[in-house]
């Protein structure tokens, strides 16, 4: 138990950007707002047998990496957790998280650590899910991210990671929702920003639990015209999203190095940071080093974020995704970019994949794997089993090189362990990607090669 007045030395940061220390009894203490190297006194809010959770009361030996948070709502809003830490130190922490996960969970040490991918650190967030709450006791509407470790919506009037025009729209959105008939049944606004010839295109997806009145529809139209936004309505799940009114430009983003433009719907998965995504795709293709005569498989291909650039280099690209709707949009994107003749897309459940199914996809010299947070366990397990017992996948050969793009270092480490110790691969390179500056989210990339 941490004694009152005890000074704790912070040794590291955890995945939630909390300082990690040990008290005099050796028990781990997680401390909100504390940074490595600092000495702090704390108030313990939660105790377990092996750890305590605390907030900082006093600080001495302040870290040289501590900076003044740029956002006035930092500490209240849960959208950012690391604004008090210099951005270069944030990247170093994320690189260390990646290395630690690879070693402690997968027992894998990359032969070379790549320089982290960095980019814009403010105003970068082109996708966001904003909660909406009408608070009767306050007589006002709140729109923003949740408070830290709370289900309440933060009372925020600006945001430093949203583009300026969207940050400036938070208060007008409050006024709009407050004046709507259905204000108590509107829980969420999802934001998606695309790029067009005339500038940014902003789409707002309004989740509504009951049909909107004609008056509310007109209010949305007036707001859209005044603020140059597209309104989309979502009465139920993501598949029910429809544009309020037809017309106007399509949402899209460009991968300029490859002369590729990817169109998307506002509820489709796209990266939140367009500049970092361009750098991510460029590095992935450099690491794959695809030659003109090679065939490539892009697993979890989505809308074609990697498939289409790959098709500008390879003989053929097969994109595999779990959703028929996404596969259809990937095909459309291939046609728009005049790459349909070099691409093929299939819908398949990649979370239930057996070794015997691998031959149906055909052999390929290179793979790009970009799974969701759950990772690519079934795919990697199938590869490992087929390598150990080729009779499970007759006629199939494993790829020479795999580039694995991950949004969860823990599942990457798990899958890396399988590829190395059962699949016969070497982990030759790995590095962090600072896709979400000022948050604890760790994006990364790893390269696996056959000896």
GISULNOR-V12883 format. One line per field, one symbol per residue. ss: DSSP state (H for helix, E for strand, L for the rest). A space follows every 50 residues. Layout:
# GISULNOR-V12883
ss: ???
This chain:
# GISULNOR-V12883
ss: LLLLLLLEEEEEELLLLLEEEELLLLLEEEEELLLLLLEEEEEEEEELLL EEEEEEEEEELLLLLELLLLLLLELLELLLLLLLELHHHHHHHHHHHHHH HHHHHHLLLLLEELLLELLLLLLLELEEEEEEEEELLLLEEEEELEELLL LLELLLLLLLLELHHHHLHHHHHHHHHHLLLLHHHLLEEEEEEEEELLEE EEEEEEELLLLLLHHHHHHHHHHHHHHLEEEEEELLLHHHLEELLLLLLL LEEEEHHHLEEEELLLLLLLLLLHHHHHHHHHHHHHHHLLLLLLEEEEEL LLLLLLHHHHHLLLLEEEEEELLHHHHHHHHHHHHHLLLHHHEEEEELLL LLLLHHHHHHHLLLLEEEELLLLLLLHHHHHHHHHHHHLHHHHLLLLLLL EEEEEELLHHHHHHHHHHHHHLLLEEEEEEEEELLLLLLLLLEEEEEEEE L
